[in-house]
Amino acid sequence: MYFTKMHGLGNDFIIFENIKAKDYDWQEISRKVCDRHTGIGADGIILVEDSDEADIRMQIINSDGSIAEMCGNGIRCFSKYVYEKSIVNKENFNVETLAGIMKCENKVESGLVRSVRINMGSPICKSDSIPFTGPANNLDYTLKVKDRTFKAATIVQGVPHTVIYVDEINDDFIVEFGRIIENHMYFPKKTNVNFVKILAKDLLEIKTWERGAGLTLACGTGTCASVVCSYRNGLVTDKVKAKLEKGELLIEYIGDDVFMEGPAEFICEGKLLF
């Protein structure tokens, strides 16, 4: 079984072509190959599949074997992969995901994708659609965890995301509180947790604890959700740069849609021996 490994700002994925819908236990494969000691190591796997609804279909499986509806960094890697591998022979195309149809725009120079702009669709802000069982205003509430009280907001941007506003970004702090918030009783289907520091009206610093993957270097949907929540609370403008550990994403909130632009990179290719 051949694979390609890619990353989007450090959020790394192992890509398999599943065009003929091979009858594999992909969830178990994801758990094995994503192990950073006994496998290849990644935050998740991406399957390239045929689609009856769009130009191509993307399936994301987290490192713990759980299925993700959508992944922002993953879809940028996917978009670059299917274009440069000539699976899709046009720069702009639609991708079927479990979160709906996503529109991809590859920025191409000399046949290579330099960056990818994605229409991530409209966020879901109604609490009963998230689902969210906390305070009535899910866009601006306080969340008590251990001895701390946080200003928080929760929406769906492809997947459920909770934004936690902090004064400093600290990995140990995120590991301590991210796991607890992910499994908090307010979130029946768990939640991704984005720790956000506002640097300016057009600049955020973000680090994410991902549901099913843990602490990650970048999260595209989480970055989009962080900008949407911050904009809806009057904290930022509708065009924001987000500083992540390995680089930046540009997020625009235009009308009801959220647009994300950023890089994707190949790491290696190979063949699995198990």
C-alpha positions in Angstrom: 0.0 0.0 0.0 1.6 3.3 -1.1 1.3 6.5 0.8 2.2 10.2 0.6 2.9 12.3 3.7 2.1 16.0 3.7 1.6 18.9 6.1 -0.2 22.2 6.4 1.7 24.4 8.7 2.9 21.4 10.7 -0.5 19.6 10.9 0.6 16.4 9.2 -1.4 13.7 7.3 -0.8 10.5 5.4 -2.6 10.3 2.1 -3.9 7.2 0.5 -5.7 6.9 -2.9 -8.9 4.9 -2.3 -10.3 5.5 -5.8 -11.6 2.0 -6.1 -13.1 2.0 -2.6 -10.8 -0.8 -1.3 -12.4 -2.8 1.5 -9.8 -1.9 4.2 -10.4 -1.1 7.9 -9.2 2.5 7.4 -9.9 3.4 11.1 -7.5 0.7 12.3 -5.0 1.6 9.6 -5.1 5.2 10.8 -4.4 4.2 14.4 -1.4 2.2 13.3 0.2 4.4 10.7 -0.3 7.6 12.7 1.6 6.3 15.7 4.8 8.3 15.9 6.8 5.5 17.4 5.7 2.3 15.6 4.1 3.8 12.5 4.8 6.7 10.2 3.5 9.4 12.5 0.7 11.9 11.7 -2.3 13.7 13.0 -4.5 11.7 10.7 -5.0 10.1 7.4 -6.7 11.4 4.2 -8.4 9.2 1.7 -8.8 10.3 -1.9 -12.1 8.9 -3.3 -14.4 9.2 -6.2 -17.5 11.4 -5.8 -21.0 11.5 -7.4 -21.6 15.0 -6.0 -18.4 16.9 -6.7 -15.1 16.6 -8.6 -13.5 14.4 -5.9 -14.2 13.2 -2.4 -12.0 13.6 0.8 -12.3 11.4 3.8 -10.4 12.4 7.0 -9.7 9.9 9.9 -8.0 11.1 13.0 -5.0 9.5 14.6 -7.3 7.8 17.2 -9.4 6.2 14.5 -12.3 8.6 14.8 -13.8 10.1 11.7 -13.6 13.9 11.2 -16.2 15.7 9.2 -13.7 18.3 7.9 -10.2 19.5 8.3 -8.9 22.9 7.0 -5.2 22.0 6.9 -6.1 18.6 5.5 -8.1 19.9 2.6 -5.3 22.2 1.6 -3.0 19.2 1.4 -5.7 17.3 -0.4 -6.2 20.1 -2.9 -2.5 20.3 -3.7 -2.2 16.5 -3.9 -5.0 15.8 -6.3 -3.9 18.7 -8.6 -0.2 17.9 -8.7 -0.9 14.1 -9.1 -3.2 15.0 -12.0 -6.2 13.3 -10.4 -8.1 16.5 -10.9 -7.0 18.4 -14.0 -8.2 22.0 -13.2 -6.9 24.5 -10.7 -10.3 25.3 -9.1 -12.7 22.4 -8.2 -15.2 21.2 -5.7 -14.5 18.6 -3.0 -17.1 16.4 -1.3 -16.6 16.2 2.5 -18.8 15.0 5.4 -19.3 18.7 6.2 -20.6 19.5 2.7 -19.1 20.6 -0.6 -15.9 22.7 -0.3 -14.6 24.9 -3.1 -10.8 24.8 -3.6 -8.8 27.4 -5.5 -5.1 26.4 -6.1 -2.7 29.3 -6.6 -0.4 27.7 -9.2 3.1 28.8 -10.4 5.1 26.7 -13.0 2.8 23.8 -12.5 3.1 23.7 -8.7 0.6 24.7 -6.1 2.1 27.6 -4.0 -1.0 28.2 -1.8 -4.6 27.1 -1.5 -7.7 29.2 -0.9 -10.7 27.3 0.4 -14.3 28.5 0.7 -15.0 26.8 4.0 -18.7 27.5 3.9 -20.9 29.1 6.5 -20.4 28.6 10.2 -23.2 27.1 12.3 -23.9 29.3 15.2 -27.2 27.9 16.6 -26.5 26.1 19.9 -28.9 23.2 19.2 -27.2 22.4 15.9 -23.7 22.2 17.4 -24.8 20.5 19.7 -24.2 22.7 22.8 -25.9 22.4 26.2 -24.4 25.3 28.0 -25.6 28.9 28.4 -28.1 30.4 26.0 -25.6 32.6 24.2 -23.0 30.1 22.8 -21.2 33.0 21.1 -20.2 34.7 24.4 -20.3 32.8 27.7 -18.0 32.0 30.6 -16.7 28.5 31.1 -15.5 27.3 34.5 -12.8 24.6 34.5 -11.0 23.6 37.7 -10.1 26.9 39.3 -10.2 29.0 36.2 -13.0 30.9 34.5 -12.6 31.5 30.7 -14.4 33.8 28.2 -15.6 31.3 25.6 -17.6 30.9 22.3 -18.7 27.8 20.5 -19.7 27.2 16.9 -19.4 24.6 14.1 -17.0 25.4 11.3 -17.1 22.0 9.6 -16.7 20.4 13.1 -17.5 21.7 16.6 -15.0 24.4 17.9 -14.8 26.2 21.2 -12.7 29.3 21.4 -11.0 30.1 24.7 -9.5 33.6 25.1 -6.2 33.7 26.9 -3.5 36.2 27.7 -0.6 33.8 26.8 -0.3 30.7 24.6 1.4 27.9 26.6 1.6 24.2 25.6 1.5 22.8 29.1 -1.5 24.9 29.9 -3.2 23.8 26.7 -2.6 20.1 27.4 -3.9 20.5 30.9 -7.1 22.3 30.0 -7.7 21.2 26.4 -8.5 17.6 27.3 -10.9 18.7 30.0 -12.7 21.2 27.8 -12.9 18.7 24.9 -14.9 16.3 27.2 -16.9 19.0 29.1 -20.6 18.2 29.7 -21.6 21.2 27.5 -20.4 19.3 24.4 -22.3 16.0 23.9 -20.2 15.2 20.8 -17.0 16.6 22.4 -15.3 19.8 20.9 -12.1 21.0 19.5 -10.6 23.7 21.7 -8.8 26.8 20.3 -6.8 28.9 22.6 -6.7 32.5 21.2 -4.7 35.5 22.0 -5.8 38.7 20.3 -2.7 40.7 19.2 -4.5 43.4 17.1 -7.8 43.9 15.2 -6.4 42.0 12.3 -4.0 39.6 14.0 -4.6 36.6 16.2 -2.3 34.0 17.8 -3.9 30.5 18.0 -3.1 27.1 19.2 -5.5 24.2 19.1 -6.3 21.0 21.1 -8.0 18.8 18.5 -10.8 16.4 19.3 -9.3 13.0 18.5 -5.8 14.2 17.9 -4.7 16.3 20.9 -2.3 19.2 20.7 -1.6 20.2 17.1 0.7 22.7 15.4 -2.2 24.1 13.4 -5.9 23.7 12.8 -7.5 25.3 9.7 -11.2 24.9 10.8 -10.2 26.0 14.3 -8.5 29.1 12.9 -11.6 29.9 10.9 -13.9 29.4 13.9 -11.6 31.6 16.0 -11.9 34.5 13.5 -15.7 34.1 13.2 -16.3 34.1 17.0 -13.9 37.0 17.5 -15.6 39.0 14.7 -19.1 38.3 16.0 -17.9 39.6 19.4 -16.4 42.8 17.8 -12.8 41.8 18.6 -11.4 41.7 15.1 -12.1 42.9 11.5 -13.5 40.6 8.8 -9.9 40.0 7.4 -7.5 38.5 9.8 -4.0 36.9 9.8 -3.6 34.1 12.2 -0.2 33.3 13.7 0.3 29.6 14.2 3.5 27.8 15.3 4.8 27.1 11.8 3.4 30.0 9.9 0.3 32.1 9.1 -3.2 31.6 7.6 -5.2 34.4 6.1 -8.9 34.2 7.0 -11.7 36.3 5.4 -15.3 36.4 6.6 -17.3 37.6 3.6 -21.1 37.6 3.9 -22.0 34.2 5.3 -18.9 32.4 4.1 -15.4 31.9 5.5 -12.4 31.8 3.3 -9.0 30.3 4.3 -5.7 30.7 2.5 -2.4 29.1 3.3 0.3 26.6 2.2 0.6 22.9 1.9 3.7 20.8 1.5 4.9 17.4 0.5 7.1 15.5 3.0 7.8 12.0 1.6 6.3 9.1 -0.2 6.7 5.3 0.4 5.1 1.9 0.8 3.7 0.4 4.0 5.2 -2.9 5.1 2.4 -4.0 7.4 
